[in-house]
Amino acid sequence: MNILFIMYDQLRFDYLSCAGHPTLKTPNFDRVAARGVRFTNCYVQSPICGASRMSTYTGRYASSHGAQWNGFPLRVGEHTMGDHLREAGMGCWLLGKTHMKVDAEGMKRLGIAPDSVIGARQAECGFDVWVRDDGLWAEGPDGFYDEKHSPYNAYLKSKGYEAENPWSVNANAGVEDGEIASGWMFDNADKPANIREEDSETAWLTSETLRFMDQAKGPWCAHVSYIKPHWPYIVPAPYHDMFGPDDVPPAVRSDEERQDAQPVFDAFMHNKIAAAFQQDEVRRKVIPAYMGLIKQCDDHLGRILDHLDATGQADDTMIVLTSDHGDYLGDHWLGEKDLFHEPSVKVPLIIADPRSSADATRGTTCDALVEAIDLAPTFVEVAGGTVADHILEGHSLMPWLRGETPDWRQFAISEYDYSSTPVCDKLGVSTRDARLFMVFDGRYKLMHAEGGLRPMLFDLDTDPDELNDLARGNAHQDQIARLYEMLGQWGRRMSQRVTKSDAQIEAGRGRSMRRGILPFLKDGSEVADELTQAYRGRAVDNHVQDDEA
């Protein structure tokens, strides 16, 4: 078996036709869903790119691996998906984005050479790299956002694009009156990007994926990680005008949300991202572009599926489609991601296993509470390995794919460290207290805020749009207390004993006695004779003074 693990950046769970979107048709996502299982309650472990991805790639919660914000290094030595899969005999390759920051200081401290095999893997989140492109080649007065080499820019220059940074002025900008119309400005979202569609980021990475599969020797896991539909919200023709204002749904928000709002939520509703998406004009331009980006992703997914079918690889390749977080798009008075409403923290997850053991679940949905960290142990099981459950904190999804009903988690967890945002200063919260936690039991969702701030509570059975914060009053203290007990249960988990498995610990109990460590015995009769054999018999030498001599 091979694993084609595709992640889209900032793809909402409900912007697929198989998930019920009324006007956006995604036949190739639907095609994979028809071959497998669509999980309807999948939650990321942090609603921010870097932290979410590090959780997915390690199979561990954000507070376990510690890389809780974009640019926070993943500490050297952290076990990753690639480490687990290679142990099981499966290669693990990267094509596209990780948003991973290398722990350069840790590597230097341990003397790990960056150009060694292990050093390269430590620098690339445990992957072997076919091509890495984090997809934000932005440029400002202080230089580039990402200082690494841009393989995508190099590709564009090889295709005749003459700009110094064609990512910026071609792939993510249009043209108006002969001038650059940058995708950074929402006013330009309805313009076609100034690039041939076949040279756009999504098309380029798809071609790299086909090239990889044509030469790959299995078994392999290929993490194909697209930057889109992440902003800048601009897309090449013909996708730029496939959708229009009539396709823009009303924002899911209410005036009541802004009254006596929880302080962190209130602060995010007043940041510049929210201010932009609170404007109907912005939503009318951005959302059609966002839909066009998704439609383009779907079409290029079709290229991959057709290639797998044509080359016979579909029969031995598991396909996994997901995202690192969603996009508010103006819902709840917010833009981007950051908090724990469904549009932000819930993501699509579709898995198609071609083996006969999964025949019974083809074309079905599963509403179990799934976390993104479940993918790593799932892949280990597919690779035929033993899941190191003292390291991996997720659970394999294979039982669900086989139609079984396993003993499963009762709640899902997500975390968000907002210490790097202006909201932290605005609230006067200490850097260490600028942390949020979500616990969701399938009906009630609690957001806990450190720093003495009140929580938020939603009942998704009676309020699926999460408009009524039940924690504003005192009527639901029993549910709040119950969810806090769940959060406490999670907080007491064993998360850092990663160098010894339970089996190793259990096998080692009492072994020291068999190696002669026998403290606390009165006369030796308490243990088997064989354990004291080395300590019985005549003394060979007697250096003890005999008082009677």
C-alpha positions as CSV (number, residue, x, y, z in Angstrom):
1,M,0.0,0.0,0.0
2,N,1.0,3.6,-0.7
3,I,-0.6,6.6,0.9
4,L,-1.4,9.8,-1.0
5,F,-1.9,12.3,1.8
6,I,-3.2,15.6,0.4
7,M,-3.7,18.7,2.6
8,Y,-5.2,21.9,1.4
9,D,-4.5,25.1,3.3
10,Q,-7.5,26.9,4.8
11,L,-10.2,24.8,3.2
12,R,-13.5,25.0,5.1
13,F,-15.2,21.7,5.9
14,D,-18.5,22.9,4.2
15,Y,-17.1,24.2,0.9
16,L,-17.4,20.9,-0.9
17,S,-20.4,19.6,-2.7
18,C,-20.3,16.2,-0.9
19,A,-20.5,18.3,2.3
20,G,-23.6,20.0,1.1
21,H,-22.4,23.3,-0.5
22,P,-25.3,24.6,-2.5
23,T,-23.5,26.0,-5.6
24,L,-19.8,24.9,-5.4
25,K,-19.5,21.6,-7.3
26,T,-16.4,19.5,-6.4
27,P,-16.9,16.3,-8.4
28,N,-13.4,15.0,-7.7
29,F,-13.6,15.4,-3.9
30,D,-17.0,13.7,-4.3
31,R,-15.3,11.0,-6.3
32,V,-12.9,10.2,-3.4
33,A,-15.8,10.3,-0.9
34,A,-17.7,7.8,-3.0
35,R,-14.7,5.5,-2.8
36,G,-14.2,5.8,0.9
37,V,-15.4,7.5,4.1
38,R,-16.1,11.1,4.7
39,F,-15.6,12.0,8.4
40,T,-18.0,14.7,9.4
41,N,-16.5,15.7,12.7
42,C,-12.8,16.2,12.2
43,Y,-11.1,18.8,14.4
44,V,-7.6,20.2,14.1
45,Q,-5.5,20.5,17.3
46,S,-4.8,24.2,16.7
47,P,-6.6,26.6,14.3
48,I,-3.3,28.1,13.1
49,C,-1.2,26.8,10.2
50,G,2.1,25.9,11.9
51,A,0.7,24.5,15.2
52,S,-1.9,22.5,13.4
53,R,0.5,21.0,11.0
54,M,3.0,20.1,13.6
55,S,0.3,18.3,15.5
56,T,-0.7,16.4,12.4
57,Y,2.9,15.5,11.5
58,T,3.8,14.4,15.0
59,G,0.5,12.8,16.0
60,R,0.7,14.9,19.2
61,Y,-1.2,17.7,20.8
62,A,0.3,21.2,20.5
63,S,1.1,21.4,24.2
64,S,3.0,18.1,23.8
65,H,5.2,19.1,20.9
66,G,5.4,22.8,21.9
67,A,5.5,24.4,18.4
68,Q,2.3,26.4,19.1
69,W,2.6,29.3,16.6
70,N,3.9,29.9,13.1
71,G,7.6,30.1,13.2
72,F,8.0,28.4,16.6
73,P,10.6,25.7,15.9
74,L,9.7,22.1,16.3
75,R,12.2,20.9,18.8
76,V,15.0,18.7,17.6
77,G,14.3,15.0,18.2
78,E,10.6,15.2,18.2
79,H,9.2,12.0,16.6
80,T,7.4,12.7,13.3
81,M,5.2,10.8,10.9
82,G,8.2,10.1,8.8
83,D,10.1,8.5,11.6
84,H,7.3,6.2,12.5
85,L,6.7,5.2,8.8
86,R,10.3,4.6,8.0
87,E,10.5,2.3,11.1
88,A,7.6,0.4,9.5
89,G,9.4,0.2,6.1
90,M,7.5,3.0,4.3
91,G,9.1,6.1,2.8
92,C,7.7,9.5,3.6
93,W,8.0,12.3,1.2
94,L,7.0,16.0,1.1
95,L,5.6,17.9,-1.9
96,G,4.6,21.4,-1.0
97,K,4.1,23.2,2.3
98,T,4.8,22.3,6.0
99,H,5.2,25.7,7.6
100,M,7.8,24.0,9.8
101,K,10.6,26.0,11.4
102,V,13.8,24.1,12.1
103,D,15.2,24.0,15.6
104,A,18.6,25.3,14.4
105,E,19.9,25.9,17.9
106,G,19.0,22.4,19.0
107,M,20.7,20.9,16.0
108,K,23.8,23.0,16.7
109,R,23.8,22.0,20.4
110,L,23.7,18.3,19.5
111,G,26.2,18.6,16.7
112,I,23.7,17.5,14.0
113,A,25.0,18.6,10.6
114,P,22.2,20.3,8.5
115,D,23.5,18.6,5.3
116,S,23.4,15.1,6.8
117,V,20.5,12.7,6.2
118,I,19.3,13.0,9.7
119,G,19.9,16.8,9.7
120,A,17.9,17.2,6.6
121,R,15.0,15.3,8.0
122,Q,15.1,17.3,11.2
123,A,15.0,20.5,9.2
124,E,12.0,19.2,7.1
125,C,9.7,17.9,9.8
126,G,10.8,14.3,9.3
127,F,10.1,14.2,5.6
128,D,12.4,13.4,2.7
129,V,11.8,16.3,0.3
130,W,10.8,16.0,-3.3
131,V,10.0,19.7,-3.3
132,R,9.2,22.1,-0.5
133,D,7.4,25.3,-1.1
134,D,5.6,27.0,1.8
135,G,3.9,29.3,-0.7
136,L,4.2,32.8,0.9
137,W,7.0,34.5,-1.0
138,A,5.9,37.9,0.3
139,E,8.3,40.9,0.2
140,G,8.4,44.0,2.3
141,P,10.7,46.8,3.5
142,D,12.6,44.3,5.8
143,G,13.0,41.6,3.1
144,F,11.1,38.4,2.4
145,Y,8.7,36.7,4.7
146,D,10.3,33.4,3.8
147,E,14.1,33.6,3.2
148,K,14.5,30.1,1.8
149,H,14.9,29.4,-1.9
150,S,11.6,29.5,-3.8
151,P,11.4,26.5,-6.1
152,Y,8.1,27.9,-7.5
153,N,9.6,31.2,-8.4
154,A,12.5,29.4,-10.0
155,Y,10.0,27.4,-12.1
156,L,8.1,30.5,-13.2
157,K,11.4,32.2,-14.3
158,S,12.2,29.0,-16.3
159,K,8.8,29.5,-18.0
160,G,9.6,33.0,-19.1
161,Y,8.1,35.1,-16.3
162,E,10.6,38.0,-16.0
163,A,9.7,39.6,-12.6
164,E,12.2,39.3,-9.7
165,N,9.3,37.8,-7.7
166,P,6.7,36.3,-10.1
167,W,4.9,34.6,-7.1
168,S,4.0,38.1,-6.0
169,V,3.4,40.0,-9.3
170,N,2.1,37.2,-11.4
171,A,0.7,34.2,-9.5
172,N,-0.9,36.4,-6.8
173,A,-1.7,39.6,-8.6
174,G,-3.9,40.8,-11.5
175,V,-3.4,43.7,-13.8
176,E,-5.4,47.0,-13.9
177,D,-4.6,49.8,-16.4
178,G,-1.2,48.2,-16.9
179,E,-0.4,48.3,-13.2
180,I,0.0,45.5,-10.7
181,A,-3.3,44.7,-8.9
182,S,-2.0,42.8,-5.9
183,G,-4.0,40.0,-4.4
184,W,-3.1,41.4,-1.0
185,M,-5.9,44.0,-1.6
186,F,-9.3,42.5,-1.4
187,D,-10.6,44.9,-4.1
188,N,-8.6,42.9,-6.6
189,A,-10.0,39.5,-5.7
190,D,-12.4,39.4,-8.7
191,K,-9.5,39.9,-11.2
192,P,-7.8,37.0,-13.0
193,A,-4.3,36.4,-11.7
194,N,-1.7,37.5,-14.2
195,I,-0.5,34.0,-15.0
196,R,-1.3,31.1,-17.3
197,E,-3.5,28.6,-15.4
198,E,-1.1,25.8,-16.1
199,D,1.7,27.7,-14.4
200,S,-0.2,28.6,-11.2
201,E,0.7,27.2,-7.8
202,T,-2.0,24.5,-7.8
203,A,-1.2,23.3,-11.3
204,W,2.6,23.3,-10.7
205,L,2.4,21.2,-7.5
206,T,0.0,18.8,-9.2
207,S,2.5,18.3,-12.0
208,E,5.3,17.7,-9.4
209,T,3.0,15.1,-7.8
210,L,2.5,13.2,-11.1
211,R,6.2,13.3,-11.7
212,F,6.9,12.0,-8.2
213,M,4.5,9.1,-8.6
214,D,5.9,8.1,-11.9
215,Q,9.3,7.4,-10.4
216,A,8.5,6.4,-6.9
217,K,9.3,3.0,-5.6
218,G,6.9,1.8,-2.9
219,P,5.7,1.6,-0.3
220,W,5.6,5.3,0.0
221,C,3.6,8.1,1.8
222,A,3.5,11.3,-0.2
223,H,2.4,14.4,1.6
224,V,1.1,16.7,-1.1
225,S,0.5,20.0,0.6
226,Y,-1.2,22.7,-1.4
227,I,-1.0,26.4,-0.4
228,K,-4.5,27.1,-1.8
229,P,-7.2,28.1,-1.2
230,H,-5.3,30.1,1.4
231,W,-5.0,33.9,0.7
232,P,-4.0,35.9,-1.3
233,Y,-7.5,35.4,-2.6
234,I,-6.9,35.6,-6.3
235,V,-7.1,32.9,-8.9
236,P,-6.3,32.6,-12.6
237,A,-8.8,32.5,-15.5
238,P,-11.1,30.8,-16.0
239,Y,-11.7,30.3,-12.3
240,H,-11.8,34.0,-11.4
241,D,-15.4,34.5,-12.6
242,M,-17.0,31.1,-12.2
243,F,-18.7,32.4,-9.1
244,G,-20.2,35.7,-8.3
245,P,-22.0,37.7,-5.6
246,D,-25.1,35.5,-6.0
247,D,-23.0,32.6,-4.7
248,V,-22.1,34.4,-1.5
249,P,-24.2,33.2,1.4
250,P,-25.3,35.6,4.2
251,A,-22.7,35.8,7.0
252,V,-23.5,33.5,9.9
253,R,-23.4,36.1,12.7
254,S,-25.7,38.0,15.0
255,D,-25.7,41.3,16.9
256,E,-26.1,39.3,20.1
257,E,-22.6,37.9,19.6
258,R,-21.2,41.3,20.2
259,Q,-23.0,42.0,23.4
260,D,-21.1,41.1,26.5
261,A,-18.8,39.1,24.4
262,Q,-16.1,36.9,25.9
263,P,-13.0,39.2,26.0
264,V,-10.7,37.2,23.7
265,F,-13.6,36.8,21.1
266,D,-14.3,40.5,21.5
267,A,-10.7,41.5,20.8
268,F,-10.5,39.3,17.7
269,M,-13.8,40.8,16.4
270,H,-12.0,44.2,16.5
271,N,-8.8,43.3,14.7
272,K,-8.1,44.4,11.2
273,I,-8.9,41.0,9.6
274,A,-12.3,41.0,11.2
275,A,-12.8,44.7,10.2
276,A,-12.3,43.7,6.5
277,F,-14.6,40.7,6.5
278,Q,-17.3,42.6,8.3
279,Q,-17.7,44.6,5.1
280,D,-20.2,43.0,2.7
281,E,-18.2,44.4,-0.3
282,V,-15.2,42.4,0.8
283,R,-17.2,39.2,1.2
284,R,-18.8,39.7,-2.2
285,K,-15.4,39.7,-3.9
286,V,-13.4,37.3,-1.7
287,I,-15.8,34.4,-1.4
288,P,-16.2,33.9,-5.2
289,A,-12.4,33.9,-5.5
290,Y,-12.1,31.5,-2.6
291,M,-14.6,29.2,-4.4
292,G,-12.7,29.6,-7.6
293,L,-9.5,28.5,-5.8
294,I,-11.3,25.4,-4.5
295,K,-12.8,24.6,-7.9
296,Q,-9.3,24.8,-9.3
297,C,-8.0,22.4,-6.6
298,D,-10.8,20.0,-7.4
299,D,-10.0,20.0,-11.1
300,H,-6.3,19.3,-10.4
301,L,-7.3,16.6,-7.9
302,G,-9.0,15.1,-10.9
303,R,-5.7,15.0,-12.8
304,I,-4.2,13.0,-9.9
305,L,-7.1,10.6,-9.7
306,D,-7.1,10.0,-13.5
307,H,-3.3,9.4,-13.4
308,L,-3.7,6.8,-10.6
309,D,-6.4,5.0,-12.5
310,A,-4.5,5.1,-15.8
311,T,-1.3,3.7,-14.3
312,G,-2.9,1.1,-12.2
313,Q,-1.8,2.7,-8.9
314,A,-5.3,3.4,-7.7
315,D,-5.6,-0.3,-6.5
316,D,-2.8,0.1,-4.0
317,T,-2.9,3.7,-3.0
318,M,-4.9,5.0,0.0
319,I,-6.1,8.6,-0.7
320,V,-6.5,11.1,2.2
321,L,-7.9,14.6,1.7
322,T,-8.0,17.1,4.5
323,S,-7.0,20.7,5.6
324,D,-5.0,22.4,8.3
325,H,-7.9,24.7,9.4
326,G,-10.8,26.5,8.0
327,D,-11.7,30.1,7.2
328,Y,-14.3,32.3,8.9
329,L,-15.0,34.4,5.7
330,G,-16.9,36.9,7.8
331,D,-18.9,34.4,9.9
332,H,-19.1,35.4,13.6
333,W,-17.7,38.8,12.6
334,L,-14.3,37.3,11.9
335,G,-12.0,36.6,9.1
336,E,-9.2,34.0,8.7
337,K,-9.1,31.4,11.6
338,D,-7.8,31.7,15.2
339,L,-10.8,30.7,17.4
340,F,-12.9,27.5,17.8
341,H,-16.1,28.1,15.9
342,E,-16.8,25.3,13.4
343,P,-15.7,27.3,10.3
344,S,-12.3,27.6,11.8
345,V,-11.5,24.5,13.8
346,K,-13.4,21.8,11.9
347,V,-11.9,20.5,8.6
348,P,-12.8,18.1,5.8
349,L,-11.4,14.6,6.1
350,I,-12.0,12.0,3.4
351,I,-10.2,8.7,3.3
352,A,-10.4,6.1,0.5
353,D,-8.8,2.7,1.2
354,P,-8.9,0.6,-2.0
355,R,-8.5,-2.7,-0.1
356,S,-11.4,-5.1,0.1
357,S,-11.5,-4.8,3.9
358,A,-13.0,-1.3,3.4
359,D,-15.7,-2.3,0.9
360,A,-18.5,-2.1,3.5
361,T,-17.9,1.6,4.1
362,R,-17.5,3.0,0.6
363,G,-19.5,6.1,0.1
364,T,-20.5,6.4,3.7
365,T,-20.0,9.1,6.4
366,C,-18.7,8.7,9.9
367,D,-19.7,11.2,12.6
368,A,-17.2,10.0,15.3
369,L,-15.2,12.7,17.0
370,V,-11.9,12.6,15.0
371,E,-8.8,14.6,15.5
372,A,-6.1,15.4,13.0
373,I,-3.6,13.6,15.1
374,D,-5.4,10.4,14.3
375,L,-3.8,10.4,10.8
376,A,-0.3,9.4,12.0
377,P,-1.3,6.2,13.8
378,T,-3.6,5.4,10.9
379,F,-0.7,5.6,8.5
380,V,1.5,3.5,10.7
381,E,-1.2,0.8,10.7
382,V,-1.5,1.0,6.9
383,A,2.3,0.6,6.7
384,G,2.1,-2.6,8.8
385,G,3.9,-1.1,11.8
386,T,3.2,-1.1,15.5
387,V,1.6,2.1,16.7
388,A,3.8,3.6,19.3
389,D,0.9,4.8,21.5
390,H,3.3,6.1,24.2
391,I,4.3,8.7,21.6
392,L,1.4,9.1,19.2
393,E,-1.6,10.6,21.0
394,G,-4.1,10.0,18.3
395,H,-5.9,6.8,17.4
396,S,-6.0,4.8,14.2
397,L,-9.0,5.4,12.0
398,M,-8.7,2.0,10.4
399,P,-11.5,0.4,12.5
400,W,-14.0,3.0,11.2
401,L,-12.8,2.3,7.6
402,R,-13.5,-1.4,8.1
403,G,-17.0,-0.8,9.4
404,E,-16.2,-1.5,13.0
405,T,-17.3,0.4,16.1
406,P,-14.2,0.9,18.3
407,D,-14.1,2.2,21.8
408,W,-13.6,5.8,21.0
409,R,-12.8,9.2,22.5
410,Q,-15.7,11.1,24.2
411,F,-14.4,14.6,23.4
412,A,-12.1,16.4,21.0
413,I,-9.4,19.0,22.0
414,S,-7.9,22.0,20.3
415,E,-5.5,24.6,21.6
416,Y,-4.5,28.1,20.6
417,D,-1.6,30.2,21.8
418,Y,-2.3,33.8,20.8
419,S,0.8,35.2,22.6
420,S,2.3,36.4,19.3
421,T,-0.8,38.4,18.4
422,P,-1.7,42.0,19.2
423,V,-4.7,40.6,21.1
424,C,-2.4,39.6,23.9
425,D,-1.2,43.2,24.5
426,K,-4.7,44.5,24.1
427,L,-6.1,42.3,26.8
428,G,-3.1,42.8,29.1
429,V,-2.7,39.1,29.4
430,S,0.8,37.7,30.1
431,T,2.6,35.9,27.4
432,R,2.3,32.6,29.2
433,D,-1.4,33.1,29.9
434,A,-2.4,33.9,26.3
435,R,-3.7,30.4,25.7
436,L,-7.1,29.0,24.8
437,F,-8.4,25.4,25.0
438,M,-11.4,23.9,23.3
439,V,-13.2,20.8,24.6
440,F,-16.1,19.5,22.5
441,D,-18.1,16.4,23.3
442,G,-20.2,16.3,20.1
443,R,-22.9,18.5,21.5
444,Y,-21.5,21.1,23.9
445,K,-18.3,23.1,23.1
446,L,-16.4,24.9,25.8
447,M,-13.6,27.4,25.2
448,H,-11.4,28.0,28.2
449,A,-9.2,31.1,28.4
450,E,-6.2,31.3,30.7
451,G,-5.5,34.5,32.6
452,G,-8.7,34.7,34.6
453,L,-11.0,35.3,31.6
454,R,-14.4,33.7,31.5
455,P,-15.1,30.8,29.2
456,M,-17.5,30.4,26.2
457,L,-20.1,27.6,25.8
458,F,-22.2,26.5,22.9
459,D,-24.9,23.8,22.5
460,L,-24.6,22.7,18.9
461,D,-27.8,20.7,19.1
462,T,-30.0,23.7,19.7
463,D,-27.6,26.3,18.2
464,P,-25.6,24.7,15.4
465,D,-24.4,28.1,14.2
466,E,-22.9,28.9,17.6
467,L,-24.5,32.3,18.0
468,N,-25.6,32.0,21.6
469,D,-22.8,31.9,24.2
470,L,-24.4,30.1,27.1
471,A,-21.5,31.0,29.4
472,R,-22.8,34.6,29.6
473,G,-25.3,33.6,32.3
474,N,-25.4,31.1,35.2
475,A,-27.9,28.6,33.8
476,H,-25.4,26.1,32.4
477,Q,-22.9,25.8,35.2
478,D,-23.4,22.0,35.3
479,Q,-22.4,21.6,31.6
480,I,-19.4,24.0,32.1
481,A,-18.2,22.0,35.1
482,R,-18.6,18.7,33.2
483,L,-16.6,19.9,30.3
484,Y,-14.0,21.3,32.6
485,E,-13.7,17.9,34.1
486,M,-13.0,16.5,30.6
487,L,-10.4,19.2,30.0
488,G,-8.8,18.3,33.3
489,Q,-8.8,14.6,32.4
490,W,-7.1,15.5,29.1
491,G,-4.6,17.7,31.0
492,R,-3.6,14.8,33.2
493,R,-2.8,12.5,30.3
494,M,0.6,10.9,30.1
495,S,2.2,12.9,27.3
496,Q,6.0,13.2,27.9
497,R,7.0,9.6,28.7
498,V,8.1,9.0,25.1
499,T,11.3,7.0,25.5
500,K,9.7,3.9,27.1
501,S,6.5,2.2,26.0
502,D,4.0,0.6,28.3
503,A,5.0,-2.8,27.1
504,Q,8.7,-2.1,27.8
505,I,7.9,-0.8,31.3
506,E,5.7,-3.9,32.1
507,A,8.3,-6.3,30.8
508,G,10.9,-4.7,32.9
509,R,9.0,-4.9,36.2
510,G,11.1,-6.9,38.7
511,R,13.9,-7.5,36.2
512,S,16.4,-5.8,38.5
513,M,15.9,-8.6,41.1
514,R,17.2,-11.1,38.5
515,R,20.3,-9.0,38.2
516,G,21.1,-9.1,41.8
517,I,19.3,-6.0,43.1
518,L,17.7,-7.4,46.3
519,P,17.1,-4.6,48.8
520,F,14.7,-4.8,51.8
521,L,15.0,-8.5,52.5
522,K,14.9,-9.8,56.1
523,D,16.6,-13.1,55.6
524,G,16.2,-14.0,51.9
525,S,13.3,-16.4,52.3
526,E,11.0,-13.8,50.8
527,V,12.3,-14.5,47.2
528,A,13.1,-17.6,45.2
529,D,16.4,-19.3,46.0
530,E,17.8,-18.7,42.5
531,L,17.7,-14.9,43.1
532,T,20.0,-15.2,46.2
533,Q,22.3,-17.9,44.8
534,A,25.1,-15.5,44.1
535,Y,25.0,-14.3,47.7
536,R,25.1,-17.7,49.4
537,G,28.0,-20.3,50.1
538,R,31.4,-20.2,51.7
539,A,33.4,-17.1,51.6
540,V,36.5,-17.4,49.4
541,D,38.4,-14.9,51.5
542,N,37.8,-13.7,55.0
543,H,39.0,-10.2,55.8
544,V,36.7,-9.8,58.7
545,Q,38.7,-9.7,62.0
546,D,37.9,-12.7,64.2
547,D,37.6,-11.3,67.8
548,E,38.1,-14.8,69.3
549,A,41.4,-15.4,67.5
